[in-house]
Amino acid sequence: MAQAGSSDDRPALDEALEERNRLWEELQRSRAAEADLEYWRGRASDIEASRWWRAGAPLRLAKRLVADPSMTLENIAFRLKERRRDR
């Protein structure tokens, strides 16, 4: 009968430790990615709420109209329909 901690258990222990370490690294990467995503979403929200962003809206619209008039007009029409539906 093998004793606890014998050399027969060593490969299984090493494999379990490697798996634990791999999962820990994966968890840390996932948490870091989520924190990064949360930061950039907040940053984008702050920018879009700023006066400068709202003041530049007509210029961005004009730029989109020049680049792709039909798609821009479709997007505007879609947003207007959504606003009417939400009222």
Summary of the structure (lengths in Angstrom):
residues: 87
radius of gyration: 27.4
end to end distance: 76.5
largest distance: 81.4
contacts: 158
relative contact order: 0.04
helix: 85%
strand: 0%
